[in-house]
């Protein structure tokens, strides 16, 4: 067999392998399809939060909700739990687009950003909540960085926490929820 007969066969093999590899990346293998890009959810408003992120207005019936519950822990810190409805946390590395009811929460103490959350729980170290009364706020954001809003107000919730400095923190946490 001469090398000239092998070239067309090798080219045909390369074309077949390329087509097979392209088909494997579509997500259609194993009977599932990757979701396609969707239109952005809500309406972008001119209003912004304190860091300049625009509000994304959604209808009340479709709006996500968040409740914030803060409880003292045995070590002197605070456990924060977010109770969300019509909202799911997106994974790290999610595409930077607004998908209805999806995104992350920013956690603030007295207006200062503490962390960005991709899940409903966080532990606040005691040093972030010194003696006195403090406001712990969770605000919901879309993955494109816009703030979910209803009637021109951000979807957020604030819990007031009073750190007494005593060894046994107060027993009753406070919580609130806003759509």
Buried (B, 14 or more C-beta within 10 A) or exposed (E): EEEEEEEEEEEEEEEEEEEEEEEEEEEEEEEEEEEEEEEBBBEBBEBEBEEEBBBBBBEEEEBBBBBBBBBBEEEBBBBBBBBBEBBEBBEEEBEEBBBBBBBBBBBBBBEEEBBEBBEBEBEBEBEBBEEEEBEBBBBBBBBBBBBBBBEEEBBBBBBBBEBEEEEEBEEEBBBBBBB
